[in-house]
Amino acid sequence: MLGGDIIKWDYFLTELVYRRFSRPLARFLSRFDVNPNIITIASLITGIYAGYLIYAGRIYWSIVVILISQILDCTDGDLARISGKITELGGYLDRIFDRFVDSALIMGIVSINPSSYWLAGFLAIIGSFGVSISRAMAEAYGVECKVGIGSRDTRIAIVMLGLLFRQYYATLILIAILGFLTTFHRIAHSVKKLADKD
């Protein structure tokens, strides 16, 4: 588990749920020499399909498919580690495809009531992308940047809970708020670290 025996709260779904399935699945797939990138692509397709199911009004099925997508999203990394196939390409594709899935889920929610939800959805996508790019750019300059309360694990949990309780607008607003708060937190963290290095 992350941090030894302590589960970091911002990865609680990954450790408590997803990896309970992804690790056994990865061990099974490793017997057949499966390329982890194939699993990454499967996670992408499954996640986008979940967005379509939201659009189609099959809300409860979309939650199930989101769970499957997230399990696959963990499986590719577990499989890469087990099989010794960790590559920069795999890491790159995983992070890029996560953004596609995030967008598909948000767009699916917006499609429920476009005239009322478009602005909240727009802000939710910007906030989500901000969390990712602020970390990616920090790491590009040698700064570790995993701070903030709006990790992807947290945002996906909010999406699933929002769908379960049919709180669509509140879900988009909460994702947007957490996204912007985390983005600004990561920017401030990175600025301080880079200033200290200079």
ChimeraX attribute file (.defattr): number of C-alpha atoms within 10 A of each C-alpha:
attribute: neighborCount
match mode: 1-to-1
recipient: residues
	/A:1	12
	/A:2	12
	/A:3	7
	/A:4	7
	/A:5	7
	/A:6	9
	/A:7	15
	/A:8	14
	/A:9	14
	/A:10	18
	/A:11	16
	/A:12	15
	/A:13	20
	/A:14	23
	/A:15	18
	/A:16	12
	/A:17	14
	/A:18	20
	/A:19	21
	/A:20	14
	/A:21	17
	/A:22	23
	/A:23	20
	/A:24	14
	/A:25	18
	/A:26	25
	/A:27	15
	/A:28	13
	/A:29	19
	/A:30	19
	/A:31	9
	/A:32	8
	/A:33	11
	/A:34	17
	/A:35	16
	/A:36	26
	/A:37	21
	/A:38	12
	/A:39	22
	/A:40	25
	/A:41	17
	/A:42	17
	/A:43	27
	/A:44	26
	/A:45	15
	/A:46	22
	/A:47	29
	/A:48	23
	/A:49	20
	/A:50	27
	/A:51	26
	/A:52	20
	/A:53	21
	/A:54	24
	/A:55	20
	/A:56	13
	/A:57	14
	/A:58	13
	/A:59	22
	/A:60	16
	/A:61	13
	/A:62	26
	/A:63	21
	/A:64	12
	/A:65	20
	/A:66	26
	/A:67	21
	/A:68	19
	/A:69	25
	/A:70	24
	/A:71	22
	/A:72	28
	/A:73	28
	/A:74	24
	/A:75	26
	/A:76	31
	/A:77	24
	/A:78	23
	/A:79	27
	/A:80	20
	/A:81	15
	/A:82	15
	/A:83	18
	/A:84	10
	/A:85	18
	/A:86	17
	/A:87	13
	/A:88	9
	/A:89	9
	/A:90	18
	/A:91	15
	/A:92	10
	/A:93	14
	/A:94	21
	/A:95	14
	/A:96	12
	/A:97	19
	/A:98	19
	/A:99	16
	/A:100	14
	/A:101	23
	/A:102	23
	/A:103	22
	/A:104	22
	/A:105	27
	/A:106	25
	/A:107	24
	/A:108	25
	/A:109	30
	/A:110	23
	/A:111	20
	/A:112	17
	/A:113	13
	/A:114	14
	/A:115	9
	/A:116	12
	/A:117	20
	/A:118	19
	/A:119	14
	/A:120	23
	/A:121	27
	/A:122	17
	/A:123	18
	/A:124	27
	/A:125	22
	/A:126	17
	/A:127	23
	/A:128	26
	/A:129	17
	/A:130	21
	/A:131	26
	/A:132	21
	/A:133	15
	/A:134	22
	/A:135	20
	/A:136	17
	/A:137	15
	/A:138	20
	/A:139	14
	/A:140	10
	/A:141	10
	/A:142	13
	/A:143	17
	/A:144	16
	/A:145	18
	/A:146	19
	/A:147	17
	/A:148	17
	/A:149	17
	/A:150	24
	/A:151	20
	/A:152	19
	/A:153	16
	/A:154	18
	/A:155	23
	/A:156	19
	/A:157	15
	/A:158	18
	/A:159	24
	/A:160	20
	/A:161	15
	/A:162	19
	/A:163	18
	/A:164	14
	/A:165	11
	/A:166	15
	/A:167	14
	/A:168	21
	/A:169	18
	/A:170	15
	/A:171	24
	/A:172	27
	/A:173	18
	/A:174	18
	/A:175	27
	/A:176	24
	/A:177	18
	/A:178	21
	/A:179	28
	/A:180	21
	/A:181	18
	/A:182	25
	/A:183	27
	/A:184	17
	/A:185	20
	/A:186	24
	/A:187	21
	/A:188	13
	/A:189	20
	/A:190	23
	/A:191	14
	/A:192	12
	/A:193	16
	/A:194	14
	/A:195	9
	/A:196	8
	/A:197	9
	/A:198	6
